[in-house]
Amino acid sequence: MAAVRVPLWAVCVLRVALATVYFQEEFLDGERWRNRWVQSTNDSQFGHFRLSSGKFYGHKEKDKGLQTTQNGRFYAISARFKPFSNKGKTLIIQYTVKHEQKMDCGGGYVKVFPADVDQKNLNGKSPYYIMFGPDICGFDIKKVHVILHFKNQYHSNKKSIKCKVDAFTHLYTLVLRPDLTYEVKIDGQSIESGSIEYDWHLASLKTAEKASAEAKEWNEATDDKAQEWEKHFLDASASKPSDWNSELDGDWQAPMLQKPPYQDGLKPEGIAKDVWLHQKMKNTNYLTEYDLSEFENIGAIGLELWQVRSGTIFDNFLITDDEEYADNFGKATWGETKGPEREMDDIQAKEEVKKAREEDEEEMLMRRFGGQDKNFNRFHRRNEL
């Protein structure tokens, strides 16, 4: 039987169908973005966003995104989507950021929030699940944050991940996988990867939690008067009868006590952990409890940050469970406009240099002819005298 040849477009369509896209935003419908994004009113001094492709771009419409507009301000804005859990699934967060103003101090990161986030009151104290993206301030801070929330605390990746510091648009991608691995990409290239367990100092926390859980189980089992003790332990004080014949009667086993040998809260004597008849339940859930890649109620994405100089543009937001879809989306957006953007910037730079030279030449001529005019005027004034 001859093999059936499947066209490439059909494979792509199938791939898209298999991917789950939780959120995607390209700002291609003009000012309608205001119906999807909510500006926080928690502080009247929060800076405002506008839709802009900036001073230079690869495509005037495709490169439009949310741009910060006021210097020295905090910003807080978010968009909601249908809540989901990524348990057992890969989670990809991706977007583009362009520090057109050549950032000297400010954030370019995004935050992913629980579905119950109060968008109108979004601020620096609003709980979030994930914080990801570049942060720049002076010569010291030029890093990519990867902060994950669990156990009511925020935990940063212990590795130093460098961000881009130029004025061009860059694609940032975070991949969290259910096998406890992660990957950070910039412009489609992997710049850091590893184990979520170890790169967030998670192994020591797991060990501590396991020991604590086992101790708690033992204490609850021995101290709780309401516990049902019947058939839970052997009579440690019993001894094998003198007339017991192992060959005829088999191996001797101590009898099980039907009731605890104490009452009114008195603890039993001589009962050790190793005489328990049943197998104590191990805390098998501590691995998933500490799996930083799982979040139960993801429902919003937003920008909550500070900028000294405004001008940053955020665009091409994507949250999905499919790495191939994210790669293709990045190529279809940033990948298509990155080249023309640099070309336009190069043309503008050459025009600015040309304009500066012309202005310098004009100033020199003005000085030269200006001096001759002064001499001419002095000559005529002397003649008049």
LUMSE-7155 format. One line per 5 residues: for each residue x, y, z of N, C-alpha, C. Coordinates in steps of 0.2 Angstrom, whole numbers. Example, Ala and Ser with C-alpha at 12.3 -4.5 7.8 and 13.67 -1.06 7.14 Angstrom:
2
66:-28:39:62:-22:39:66:-16:39  64:-11:35:68:-5:36:64:0:39;
This chain:
385
4:-6:0:0:0:0:4:6:0  3:11:-4:7:17:-5:6:21:1  11:25:3:11:29:9:7:36:7  3:38:11:-1:44:10:3:50:12  4:55:7:8:61:8:4:66:11;
6:69:17:2:74:20:5:81:18  1:85:15:4:92:14:7:96:20  12:100:20:14:104:25:9:108:29  5:111:25:0:116:28:-5:112:32  -6:105:30:-11:101:34:-8:99:41;
-1:98:41:3:97:47:3:103:52  3:109:49:3:115:53:-4:116:56  -9:115:52:-16:115:55:-17:110:60  -15:104:59:-15:99:65:-12:101:71  -6:104:70:-2:106:76:-5:112:80;
-8:116:76:-12:122:79:-18:119:83  -21:114:80:-27:111:83:-25:108:90  -19:105:90:-17:101:96:-15:106:102  -13:112:100:-11:116:105:-16:120:108  -15:121:115:-20:125:118:-18:132:119;
-21:137:117:-19:144:117:-23:147:123  -21:149:128:-24:152:134:-25:159:133  -20:162:130:-20:170:129:-16:171:123  -18:176:119:-14:178:113:-16:186:112  -11:190:112:-13:197:111:-8:200:106;
-10:203:100:-5:206:96:-7:214:94  -13:216:97:-15:223:97:-16:225:89  -20:221:85:-21:222:78:-27:225:77  -31:227:82:-38:230:81:-38:237:83  -33:240:83:-33:247:85:-35:248:93;
-39:253:94:-40:255:101:-45:250:105  -47:245:101:-51:240:105:-48:237:110  -41:237:111:-37:234:116:-40:237:123  -42:243:123:-45:245:129:-51:241:132  -54:238:128:-59:233:130:-57:227:134;
-51:225:133:-48:219:135:-43:220:141  -40:226:141:-35:228:146:-37:233:151  -36:231:157:-39:236:163:-33:239:166  -34:246:166:-29:250:169:-31:251:177  -26:250:181:-27:250:188:-28:257:190;
-33:258:195:-34:264:198:-32:265:205  -28:260:207:-26:260:214:-22:266:216  -18:269:211:-15:275:213:-16:280:207  -18:286:209:-19:291:204:-13:293:200  -7:291:203:0:293:200:2:288:195;
-1:282:194:1:277:190:2:280:183  7:278:179:8:280:172:3:277:167  2:280:162:-3:278:157:1:275:151  -3:270:148:-1:267:141:-4:270:135  -1:269:130:-4:270:123:-2:265:118;
-5:265:113:-4:260:108:1:263:103  7:260:102:12:263:97:17:258:95  19:259:89:24:255:86:31:259:87  31:264:90:38:268:91:40:272:86  46:274:87:50:279:82:52:275:76;
54:269:77:56:265:71:53:258:73  52:254:67:48:248:68:49:244:61  47:237:62:48:233:56:41:233:52  36:234:55:29:235:52:25:240:56  22:245:53:19:250:57:13:247:61;
9:243:59:3:240:62:5:234:66  9:230:64:10:223:67:15:225:73  19:230:73:23:231:79:20:236:84  14:237:83:11:241:89:9:237:95  11:240:100:10:237:107:9:242:112;
8:240:119:7:244:124:14:248:126  14:255:125:20:259:127:19:263:133  24:263:137:24:267:143:25:275:141  22:279:144:22:286:141:24:292:146  25:290:152:27:295:157:33:293:161;
38:298:162:44:296:166:43:296:173  47:292:176:47:291:184:40:289:186  37:284:184:31:282:186:30:274:187  26:272:191:24:265:192:18:264:187  18:258:184:13:256:179:9:250:181;
3:249:180:-1:243:182:-7:242:178  -7:237:174:-12:236:169:-12:228:168  -18:225:166:-19:218:166:-24:216:161  -24:210:159:-29:207:154:-31:200:157  -38:199:157:-40:193:160:-42:188:154;
-42:181:156:-43:176:151:-47:170:155  -49:165:152:-53:160:155:-48:156:159  -49:155:166:-45:152:171:-43:145:168  -37:143:170:-35:136:169:-30:133:174  -29:127:174:-23:124:178:-19:121:173;
-12:121:174:-7:118:170:-4:112:173  -8:109:177:-6:103:181:-5:97:176  1:95:175:3:89:171:4:92:164  4:98:163:5:101:156:11:106:156  14:107:150:19:112:149:16:119:149;
19:124:152:17:131:152:22:135:149  20:139:143:24:143:140:21:150:141  26:155:143:24:162:143:29:166:138  26:170:134:30:173:129:28:180:127  32:184:125:30:191:123:36:195:121;
35:200:117:41:204:115:41:211:119  47:213:120:48:220:124:54:224:120  52:230:119:57:235:116:58:241:120  64:241:122:66:247:126:69:253:121  64:256:118:66:261:113:70:267:116;
69:268:122:72:274:125:79:272:128  81:266:126:88:263:129:87:264:137  84:259:140:82:259:147:88:260:151  88:264:156:93:265:161:91:262:167  85:263:169:82:260:175:75:259:175;
73:252:175:66:251:175:64:243:173  58:241:174:56:234:172:53:233:165  55:227:163:52:226:156:48:219:157  47:217:163:44:210:164:36:210:164  34:204:164:27:203:165:25:199:171;
19:199:173:17:195:179:11:191:177  10:184:179:4:180:178:1:179:185  -6:181:185:-9:181:191:-15:176:191  -17:175:198:-23:170:199:-29:174:196  -34:170:194:-40:172:191:-44:177:195;
-43:177:202:-47:181:206:-43:188:208  -38:190:204:-34:196:205:-39:202:204  -38:207:208:-42:213:207:-39:218:202  -41:218:196:-38:222:191:-38:229:192  -44:231:195:-44:239:196:-40:241:202;
-38:237:206:-33:238:212:-26:235:211  -24:233:205:-18:230:204:-12:234:206  -8:232:210:-2:236:213:4:231:215  9:234:217:15:230:219:14:224:224  8:225:228:7:220:233:2:214:231;
-1:215:224:-5:210:222:-2:203:221  -5:198:224:-2:191:223:-1:189:216  4:186:214:5:183:207:8:176:207  8:173:202:11:166:201:18:166:199  18:170:193:25:170:190:27:177:188;
33:179:189:36:185:186:42:184:182  41:186:175:46:184:170:48:190:166  54:191:165:57:196:160:62:200:162  64:205:158:70:209:159:69:214:164  75:216:168:75:221:173:82:224:172;
82:231:171:88:235:170:88:241:175  94:242:179:95:248:183:102:249:184  105:254:180:112:255:181:116:250:178  122:250:181:127:245:178:127:238:182  123:238:187:123:232:191:117:227:189;
112:230:188:106:225:187:104:225:179  105:220:176:104:218:169:102:211:169  96:209:171:95:202:172:88:200:170  87:194:169:80:191:167:77:188:173  72:191:176:69:188:182:65:182:180;
65:177:184:61:171:184:59:169:191  53:172:193:51:172:200:45:168:200  44:162:205:39:158:205:36:158:212  29:158:213:26:158:219:24:151:222  25:150:228:22:144:231:23:144:238;
19:141:242:19:141:249:20:148:252  15:153:249:15:159:251:21:163:251  26:161:247:32:165:246:34:165:239  39:170:237:41:171:230:48:168:230  50:164:225:56:161:225:59:163:218;
66:165:218:69:167:212:74:162:210  75:162:203:80:157:200:87:159:203  91:155:205:97:156:208:102:158:203  101:157:197:106:158:191:105:165:189  111:168:187:111:175:184:110:175:177;
104:177:174:102:177:167:102:184:164  106:185:160:107:191:157:102:193:152  100:199:152:95:202:147:98:206:142  94:208:136:96:212:131:96:219:134  100:223:132:100:230:134:100:236:129;
99:233:122:99:238:117:92:241:116  91:245:111:84:248:109:80:244:105  82:238:103:78:234:98:73:230:102  68:227:98:63:222:100:66:215:101  64:212:107:67:206:108:61:201:111;
62:195:109:57:190:111:59:186:117  55:186:122:57:183:128:52:177:129  55:171:131:50:165:131:52:161:138  48:159:142:49:155:148:45:148:147  48:143:148:45:136:147:46:132:154;
40:131:156:40:127:163:37:120:161  40:114:162:38:108:160:36:104:166  31:99:165:29:95:170:34:90:173  40:89:169:45:85:172:50:88:176  48:94:178:52:99:183:58:101:179;
58:102:173:63:106:169:60:113:167  65:117:165:63:124:163:68:126:158  66:131:154:70:134:149:68:142:148  73:146:147:72:153:146:76:154:139  72:157:135:74:159:128:74:166:127;
79:169:123:78:176:121:79:176:113  75:178:110:75:178:102:75:171:99  72:167:103:71:160:100:77:156:102  82:158:105:88:155:107:88:153:115  90:147:116:90:145:124:96:148:127;
95:152:132:100:155:136:101:152:143  96:149:145:97:145:152:92:140:152  93:134:156:89:129:157:91:125:162  87:120:165:89:116:170:83:113:174  85:112:180:80:108:184:76:113:189;
70:113:189:66:118:193:67:116:201  68:109:202:70:107:208:76:110:211  81:111:207:88:113:210:89:120:209  87:123:204:88:130:202:84:135:206  80:132:210:76:137:215:77:134:222;
83:131:223:84:128:230:79:124:233  76:120:228:70:116:230:71:110:233  77:107:232:78:100:235:79:100:242  82:106:245:82:106:253:75:107:256  71:111:252:64:112:255:60:106:255;
61:102:249:58:95:249:60:91:255  66:90:256:69:86:261:66:88:268  66:95:269:63:97:276:56:96:276  52:97:271:45:95:271:44:88:272  48:84:269:46:76:270:47:74:277;
53:77:280:54:75:287:49:78:291  47:84:290:42:87:294:35:83:294  33:81:288:27:77:286:27:71:290  33:67:290:33:61:293:33:61:301  36:66:303:36:68:310:29:69:313;
26:73:308:19:75:310:14:69:310  15:65:305:11:59:305:12:54:311  18:54:313:19:50:319:16:53:325  17:59:326:15:62:332:7:62:332  4:63:326:-3:63:326:-6:56:328;
-2:51:326:-4:44:327:-3:42:334  2:44:337:3:42:344:0:47:350  -2:53:348:-4:58:353:-12:59:352  -15:57:347:-22:58:346:-26:53:350  -30:55:355:-34:50:359:-40:47:355;
-42:51:350:-48:49:346:-46:44:341  -39:43:340:-37:38:335:-39:31:337  -41:27:332:-43:20:332:-37:16:333  -36:13:339:-30:10:340:-30:2:338  -36:-1:338:-37:-8:337:-33:-11:331;
-29:-16:333:-26:-20:328:-20:-16:324  -18:-11:328:-12:-6:325:-5:-8:327  -5:-12:333:2:-14:335:2:-20:338  8:-23:338:9:-30:342:10:-29:349  9:-34:353:10:-34:360:18:-35:361;
22:-30:362:29:-30:362:31:-34:369  27:-34:374:29:-37:380:28:-45:380  24:-47:375:23:-55:374:29:-59:372  30:-65:375:36:-69:373:33:-76:371  37:-79:367:35:-85:364:34:-91:369;
28:-94:369:27:-99:374:33:-105:374  34:-108:380:39:-113:381:38:-119:377  31:-121:376:30:-127:372:28:-126:365  30:-120:362:29:-118:355:34:-122:351  32:-126:346:36:-130:342:36:-127:335;
41:-123:333:41:-120:326:40:-124:320  43:-130:321:42:-135:315:35:-137:314  31:-138:320:24:-140:319:19:-135:319  21:-130:323:16:-124:324:18:-118:319  23:-118:316:25:-113:312:29:-107:316;
30:-102:312:34:-96:315:29:-93:320  31:-91:326:27:-88:331:27:-81:330  21:-78:331:19:-71:330:16:-68:337  18:-63:339:15:-60:345:8:-58:344  4:-59:349:-3:-57:348:-4:-49:347;
-9:-47:343:-11:-40:342:-15:-38:348  -13:-32:351:-18:-29:356:-24:-26:353  -29:-27:356:-36:-25:353:-37:-18:355  -34:-16:361:-35:-9:364:-29:-6:366  -28:0:366:-22:3:368:-21:2:376;
-15:1:378:-14:-1:385:-13:6:389  -17:11:388:-18:17:392:-24:20:391  -26:24:395:-32:28:394:-31:35:397  -36:39:396:-36:46:398:-30:50:397  -27:49:390:-22:53:388:-15:51:390;
-14:45:394:-8:43:396:-4:39:390  2:41:389:5:38:383:7:31:385  7:26:380:9:20:381:17:19:382  19:14:386:26:13:387:28:7:383  35:8:381:38:2:378:35:0:371;
32:5:367:29:4:361:34:9:356  38:5:352:42:9:347:39:9:340  42:14:336:39:15:330:39:8:325  45:4:327:46:-2:323:41:-8:324  37:-7:329:32:-12:331:25:-11:328;
24:-6:324:18:-4:321:17:-10:315  11:-13:315:9:-18:311:8:-16:304  5:-10:303:3:-7:297:9:-3:294  9:-3:287:14:2:284:11:9:284  15:13:288:13:20:288:13:23:282;
8:28:281:7:31:274:13:36:273  16:35:268:22:40:266:19:46:263  22:52:264:19:58:261:21:58:254  18:55:249:19:54:242:17:61:239  14:65:242:12:71:238:17:77:239;
22:76:243:27:82:244:30:84:237  31:79:232:34:81:226:30:86:222  24:85:222:19:89:218:18:95:222  18:95:229:17:101:233:22:106:231  28:104:230:34:108:229:35:109:221;
31:107:217:32:107:210:30:114:208  35:119:207:34:126:205:31:127:199  31:122:194:28:123:188:21:122:187  17:120:193:10:119:193:6:125:196  1:127:193:-3:132:196:-10:131:194;
-15:131:199:-21:129:199:-26:133:195  -25:140:196:-30:145:194:-28:151:190  -24:149:185:-21:155:181:-27:159:177  -27:165:178:-32:169:175:-31:176:172  -25:178:173:-23:185:170:-16:186:169;
-14:191:165:-7:193:164:-7:200:164  -2:203:166:-1:210:167:6:213:167  6:220:167:12:223:168:11:227:175  16:226:179:16:230:186:23:231:187  25:237:185:32:239:185:34:246:186;
40:248:187:42:255:188:47:257:182  47:263:179:51:265:174:54:272:176  60:273:175:63:280:176:61:284:170  63:281:164:62:284:157:57:280:154  52:283:151:47:279:148:48:278:141;
44:273:137:45:272:130:45:265:128  45:260:133:45:253:132:39:251:129  39:246:124:34:244:120:33:236:122  27:234:124:26:227:125:21:224:120  22:218:117:18:216:112:19:208:111;
14:205:107:14:198:105:14:194:111  10:195:116:9:191:122:6:184:120  9:179:123:6:172:122:7:168:128  1:164:130:2:159:135:-1:153:132  3:147:131:0:141:128:4:135:131;
2:129:129:5:123:132:9:119:127  10:123:121:13:119:115:20:123:113  26:120:114:32:124:113:33:125:105  30:121:101:31:122:94:27:127:92  21:128:95:16:133:93:19:140:95;
22:140:101:26:146:103:31:148:98  35:143:96:41:145:92:38:148:85  33:145:82:30:147:76:27:154:77  24:155:83:21:162:84:26:167:84  32:165:87:37:170:88:40:172:81;
41:167:77:43:168:70:39:172:66  32:171:67:27:174:63:26:182:65  28:183:71:28:190:73:34:194:74  38:193:79:45:196:80:49:194:74  49:187:72:54:185:67:53:188:60;
47:191:59:45:194:52:47:201:52  47:204:58:48:212:58:55:214:61  59:209:64:65:211:67:70:214:62  71:211:56:75:213:51:73:220:49  67:221:46:65:228:44:66:233:50;
65:231:56:65:236:61:73:239:62  77:234:61:84:237:61:86:241:55  83:239:50:85:243:44:82:250:44  76:250:47:73:257:48:77:261:53  80:258:58:84:261:63:90:264:60;
93:259:56:99:261:52:99:267:48  93:267:44:92:273:39:91:279:43  87:279:49:86:285:53:93:287:56  97:283:58:103:284:61:107:288:56  107:286:49:111:289:44:108:296:43;
102:296:43:99:303:41:100:308:47  100:305:53:102:310:59:109:312:58  114:308:56:121:310:55:121:315:50  118:314:44:118:318:39:115:325:41  110:325:44:107:331:47:111:335:51;
115:331:56:119:334:60:125:338:57  128:334:52:133:337:48:131:344:44  125:343:41:122:349:38:121:355:42  119:354:48:118:359:53:125:362:55  130:357:56:136:360:58:139:364:52;
139:362:46:141:366:41:137:373:40  131:372:41:127:379:41:129:384:46  131:381:52:133:385:57:140:388:56  144:384:53:151:387:51:150:392:46  146:391:41:145:396:36:142:403:39;
137:402:43:134:408:47:140:412:50  144:408:54:149:411:58:154:415:53  156:412:47:160:415:42:157:421:39  151:420:36:148:426:33:146:431:38  144:429:44:142:433:49:148:438:51;
154:435:51:160:439:53:161:444:47  160:442:41:161:447:35:156:453:35  150:451:37:145:456:37:147:461:42  150:459:48:151:464:53:157:468:51  162:466:47:167:470:45:165:475:39;
160:472:35:157:477:30:154:483:33  150:481:39:146:486:42:151:491:45  156:489:48:161:493:52:164:498:46  166:495:40:169:499:35:164:505:33  158:503:32:153:508:30:152:514:35;
152:511:42:151:516:47:157:521:48  163:518:46:169:523:46:169:528:41  166:526:35:166:530:29:161:536:31  156:534:34:150:539:36:153:544:40  158:542:45:160:547:49:165:552:46;
